[in-house]
């Protein structure tokens, strides 16, 4: 690792020439703890391993004891205390104590400064992290790769991808510090998690021809990104490249590939990889088996999945809570709720405490089977103990209750959510609106919608689609159209679902000219009509026996490669049965179907 010493300019003011430091950072302090009365006599001591620091008060008391000692404890001891506080997630407290160290003129080192920068970044305040850099210069402490790697990671945590990449480029271009495998890994991981797979691959190729050669972790990041993009051929080619370069793959490499192949149902290739793993003396772990089990369950092969789980036991690999969750979900997908519940009970017998996902899987399964009695029993059970119901739990049970018409129970659950549960999200709002509209409670739905609009709680087009769709289905086309027209004023772009809903509404009311105008408006606004759009408008003209215009849209459909759905086909057959001459009016369609 190359360290760079930066010198003071002639006027004596420290500066950094390679990037702009954020000019200021609001002070972050903690109050109400410095005068704690906790006695630490005999409890803590210099060279302590800090195991007795159980809370923030303990840490603060120990710090104030340390700064009063003569001679002062070593900076290693202060670093250990700060790391303990970081592990307890008291980031702002670390920053505050660092400020006290500065005021007391206690010497600092690069380790402490790195911890402070990391604290700022973990608080999602990378700007404040940059404000620490002048202290390096003032104290004559050289920068190192850890400092900048922390800042890059901070940028990614705040989703400032461009800033992260620019900083990385600046460091490399101006030779401020030589990026190592860890820094490359940070950049590659940040890019891959945001879908920039090709950029991640390009960085790997850059490493291969540069001074810093890629290690197994760098290859694993790229392989995982390719697998998540379902580009398994490229991922397997990269695995083969690793072997040729005598870079042995590890369990992480194979887990990424196996996960990708399982999702595509390529079981023969999965078995090939298992054979390769044995050749490298790599043994599948619980994560490997869980991915295989999940893939089988998604294909409905739950019995095969259970066989794999039995095999894991034979190999001495104990299934974990995730394994049981995917098995339960597999049975729920097949509607076999008794079997899913037996897996749940078996897991408890194995002393594995159920988590939110366990309960959510079962609640969702019961709701899909419209067995709300069992779903509510599970909901009550999770409500009375830890883990408490989370957002998914509430949204699932609300959806289930509305599905079977238990509106009163749904309102009670929502009231409970408002008082003790998580803050409702977009899915909650949409579920409530859909439920109200489904049972004709238009006034209640619009009252709720208006409250949300006043509070500006949603600016998502999906939310407005639910309202427009609900109004159209309840014969309130004018109100739906008013909201549609308001979208552009709000800066919201209607999507294909929005347009399709309005076109459906117009067609059902017999307003075919308005439906055509909406179709043309859709294209003019850069939202291309899809198969649903054409089916909806053809159905409208069929219902009102507008055969000539209907045939025009049929030709457009054929030209775009779209097909009729079941409703359109049924309507067309009924029209032809009553009037066979209709076939002669749509010769293009007739000849296409003859083929």
C-alpha positions, -999 to 999 in steps of 0.1 A, spaced: 0 0 0 14 34 -10 12 62 15 13 98 3 25 126 26 9 159 17 28 191 26 16 224 39 16 253 14 37 284 20 10 302 39 8 273 64 -28 264 57 -34 227 50 -51 219 17 -59 191 -5 -55 197 -42 -70 165 -57 -106 170 -49 -129 195 -32 -135 190 5 -170 197 16 -168 231 31 -187 225 63 -205 199 84 -231 205 110 -219 196 145 -232 163 159 -232 160 196 -247 139 224 -261 153 256 -272 141 289 -246 114 293 -213 131 303 -223 135 340 -233 99 344 -231 86 380 -222 51 371 -192 39 391 -165 22 372 -140 17 400 -126 -17 396 -149 -24 367 -128 -10 339 -91 -7 336 -63 2 312 -56 -25 287 -92 -37 292 -108 -58 265 -139 -37 269 -161 -67 275 -177 -49 304 -189 -20 282 -225 -30 278 -242 3 270 -235 39 259 -233 51 295 -206 26 302 -186 37 272 -189 74 281 -179 68 317 -149 48 306 -138 75 281 -140 103 307 -120 81 331 -94 74 304 -89 111 296 -82 119 333 -55 93 336 -19 103 339 -2 91 318 -29 88 292 -38 53 279 -23 45 245 -42 55 214 -48 18 208 -70 18 239 -90 48 226 -94 30 192 -106 -1 210 -132 19 228 -144 36 196 -146 3 179 -167 -11 207 -191 19 204 -192 14 166 -203 -22 171 -230 -9 194 -240 15 166 -234 46 187 -219 65 157 -228 101 168 -213 93 202 -179 84 186 -179 117 167 -188 136 199 -160 119 220 -135 126 192 -144 163 195 -136 161 232 -103 145 224 -95 174 201 -105 200 227 -83 183 252 -53 183 228 -49 146 230 -28 132 202 -46 113 175 -35 89 148 -47 75 115 -66 46 131 -88 70 151 -94 93 122 -105 63 100 -129 53 128 -144 88 129 -148 89 91 -164 55 92 -188 67 119 -199 96 97 -204 73 67 -224 49 88 -246 79 97 -251 85 60 -230 117 63 -202 112 39 -199 150 36 -189 152 72 -165 123 66 -146 146 41 -145 173 67 -121 151 87 -95 150 59 -78 184 68 -70 169 102 -47 144 85 -28 173 70 -27 194 101 -14 164 121 10 152 95 -7 119 92 -5 104 57 -36 92 39 -40 55 32 -62 33 11 -85 25 41 -94 62 45 -106 65 9 -121 31 8 -144 41 37 -154 73 19 -162 54 -14 -183 29 6 -200 59 22 -209 73 -12 -224 40 -23 -244 38 10 -260 72 1 -265 60 -35 -241 86 -48 -226 63 -75 -211 90 -97 -193 106 -67 -179 72 -57 -166 64 -92 -152 100 -96 -133 97 -63 -119 63 -73 -107 76 -107 -91 107 -91 -72 85 -66 -58 63 -94 -52 90 -120 -33 114 -97 -15 85 -78 -28 97 -45 -29 61 -33 -27 29 -52 -61 12 -51 -58 -23 -37 -80 -54 -42 -103 -43 -14 -109 -8 -30 -115 -24 -64 -139 -48 -46 -158 -19 -30 -163 -1 -63 -172 -33 -81 -196 -44 -54 -213 -10 -53 -217 -9 -91 -229 -45 -94 -256 -40 -67 -270 -12 -88 -272 -32 -120 -240 -19 -136 -227 -53 -145 -207 -44 -176 -189 -16 -157 -181 -41 -130 -167 -65 -156 -147 -37 -172 -130 -30 -139 -121 -66 -135 -105 -65 -170 -86 -33 -160 -73 -51 -129 -61 -80 -150 -37 -58 -170 -28 -34 -142 -5 -36 -112 -32 -48 -88 -43 -82 -99 -78 -94 -91 -83 -119 -63 -110 -145 -57 -133 -119 -41 -131 -96 -72 -140 -125 -95 -169 -136 -72 -184 -101 -74 -185 -102 -112 -197 -138 -114 -225 -130 -89 -236 -99 -110 -236 -119 -142 -257 -146 -125 -282 -121 -112 -285 -108 -148 -292 -144 -159 -261 -143 -181 -250 -177 -169 -229 -185 -200 -207 -155 -193 -205 -164 -156 -194 -200 -164 -169 -187 -190 -154 -164 -163 -152 -195 -139 -132 -213 -166 -109 -183 -170 -102 -185 -133 -93 -221 -135 -69 -214 -164 -52 -187 -143 -49 -211 -114 -73 -189 -92 -92 -217 -75 -130 -209 -70 -145 -211 -35 -179 -219 -20 -190 -183 -28 -182 -187 -65 -202 -219 -67 -231 -207 -47 -236 -177 -71 -236 -201 -101 -258 -227 -85 -283 -200 -75 -284 -187 -110 -288 -221 -126 -315 -232 -101 -335 -201 -110 -334 -211 -147 -342 -247 -139 -309 -260 -154 -305 -289 -131 -280 -309 -152 -256 -280 -150 -262 -278 -113 -252 -314 -109 -221 -307 -130 -211 -279 -106 -216 -302 -76 -192 -327 -92 -166 -299 -98 -169 -288 -62 -159 -322 -50 -128 -321 -72 -118 -288 -55 -126 -303 -21 -153 -277 -17 -183 -289 2 -219 -275 -2 -230 -255 29 -265 -248 41 -268 -218 18 -260 -241 -12 -286 -266 -3 -312 -239 5 -308 -224 -30 -314 -258 -46 -344 -264 -24 -358 -230 -33 -353 -237 -70 -371 -270 -68 -400 -255 -47 -405 -227 -73 -410 -254 -99 -435 -272 -77 -411 -301 -69 -415 -299 -32 -411 -336 -25 -378 -335 -43 -369 -304 -22 -376 -323 10 -354 -352 -3 -326 -327 -8 -332 -315 28 -329 -350 41 -297 -353 21 -283 -322 39 -288 -340 72 -269 -370 60 -240 -348 49 -240 -332 84 -253 -299 72 -281 -287 95 -310 -269 77 -316 -233 90 -346 -211 92 -342 -200 56 -343 -236 45 -375 -243 63 -390 -210 50 -385 -220 14 -400 -255 20 -430 -240 37 -434 -215 8 -432 -244 -17 -461 -262 -1 -480 -229 2 -476 -223 -35 -492 -257 -41 -520 -249 -16 -509 -278 7 -513 -258 39 -514 -288 63 -480 -299 51 -466 -263 53 -479 -260 89 -463 -294 98 -430 -280 86 -435 -249 108 -443 -271 138 -413 -294 131 -390 -264 130 -402 -252 164 -397 -288 177 -361 -284 165 -358 -253 188 -356 -229 158 -375 -197 167 -398 -186 138 -391 -152 123 -414 -128 105 -408 -146 72 -421 -179 86 -453 -163 98 -457 -142 66 -453 -173 44 -480 -191 63 -504 -161 66 -500 -155 28 -507 -192 21 -538 -193 42 -551 -160 27 -546 -175 -8 -567 -205 2 -592 -180 17 -588 -197 51 -589 -164 70 -596 -181 103 -561 -198 103 -545 -166 88 -559 -145 116 -549 -170 142 -513 -168 130 -516 -130 129 -527 -129 165 -499 -153 175 -472 -131 160 -489 -100 175 -486 -114 210 -448 -121 209 -416 -114 191 -412 -110 163 -439 -84 159 -459 -82 127 -440 -62 101 -452 -43 70 -455 -75 49 -475 -91 76 -500 -63 78 -503 -59 40 -508 -96 35 -536 -99 61 -553 -68 49 -553 -81 13 -567 -115 25 -595 -99 45 -606 -77 17 -604 -106 -7 -632 -124 13 -652 -93 20 -643 -90 57 -642 -52 55 -648 -46 92 -620 -69 102 -597 -52 77 -605 -18 92 -597 -31 127 -564 -45 115 -556 -12 98 -565 8 130 -541 -15 150 -514 -9 124 -518 29 128 -516 27 166 -489 0 172 -476 -12 139 -453 0 112 -461 32 92 -483 23 63 -465 22 29 -477 25 -7 -488 -11 -7 -510 -6 23 -526 25 8 -532 7 -25 -546 -23 -7 -571 -2 12 -582 17 -18 -586 -14 -39 -606 -30 -11 -629 0 -7 -635 3 -45 -641 -35 -48 -671 -34 -25 -685 -1 -39 -673 21 -9 -664 49 -33 -670 77 -8 -648 60 18 -621 54 -8 -621 90 -21 -621 103 15 -590 83 22 -574 93 -11 -580 130 -4 -564 127 30 -533 111 15 -532 138 -12 -533 166 13 -505 150 33 -486 144 0 -480 108 11 -478 93 -23 -465 105 -57 -463 70 -72 -482 64 -105 -493 29 -92 -512 46 -64 -531 68 -88 -537 39 -111 -555 21 -83 -578 52 -78 -585 57 -115 -592 20 -119 -615 19 -89 -635 49 -101 -639 35 -136 -652 2 -123 -677 20 -101 -691 41 -130 -673 73 -120 -656 78 -153 -657 116 -151 -639 116 -117 -614 92 -131 -607 114 -161 -603 144 -139 -576 127 -118 -560 114 -151 -558 150 -164 -543 162 -132 -513 138 -134 -494 159 -159 -498 190 -136 -483 170 -108 -454 160 -130 -465 123 -130 -462 104 -163 -491 80 -170 -479 45 -178 -495 18 -200 -517 6 -171 -530 42 -166 -540 45 -203 -554 10 -205 -576 17 -175 -590 49 -191 -595 32 -225 -614 4 -207 -635 29 -189 -645 47 -221 -652 15 -240 -674 1 -212 -695 34 -214 -697 32 -252 -675 63 -256 -655 48 -284 -644 81 -299 -629 91 -265 -612 57 -263 -596 62 -297 -585 96 -288 -569 82 -256 -551 55 -277 -536 82 -300 -527 104 -270 -509 74 -255 -487 71 -285 -481 108 -288 -468 109 -252 -443 82 -258 -461 54 -241 -465 26 -267 -498 7 -267 -493 -29 -257 -512 -62 -263 -536 -53 -234 -544 -19 -250 -554 -34 -283 -574 -62 -268 -594 -37 -247 -602 -14 -276 -611 -43 -300 -634 -56 -273 -651 -22 -270 -658 -20 -308 -670 -56 -308 -695 -50 -281 -710 -22 -300 -708 -40 -334 -684 -13 -349 -670 -40 -372 -652 -17 -397 -632 2 -371 -626 -30 -352 -610 -46 -383 -586 -16 -385 -574 -23 -350 -571 -60 -357 -548 -53 -386 -527 -30 -363 -525 -59 -337 -514 -84 -363 -488 -59 -376 -473 -56 -341 -474 -93 -334 -501 -91 -307 -526 -119 -300 -562 -120 -289 -568 -128 -253 -596 -151 -241 -622 -124 -238 -616 -109 -272 -617 -144 -288 -650 -152 -271 -666 -119 -282 -653 -123 -318 -667 -159 -320 -701 -147 -307 -702 -119 -333 -692 -143 -362 -718 -168 -350 -745 -142 -354 -731 -127 -385 -707 -149 -405 -701 -121 -430 -680 -104 -405 -651 -127 -415 -652 -111 -450 -647 -77 -435 -615 -87 -419 -597 -106 -446 -562 -99 -433 -571 -115 -400 -589 -144 -417 -559 -152 -439 -535 -149 -410 -555 -174 -390 -557 -198 -419 -519 -200 -419 
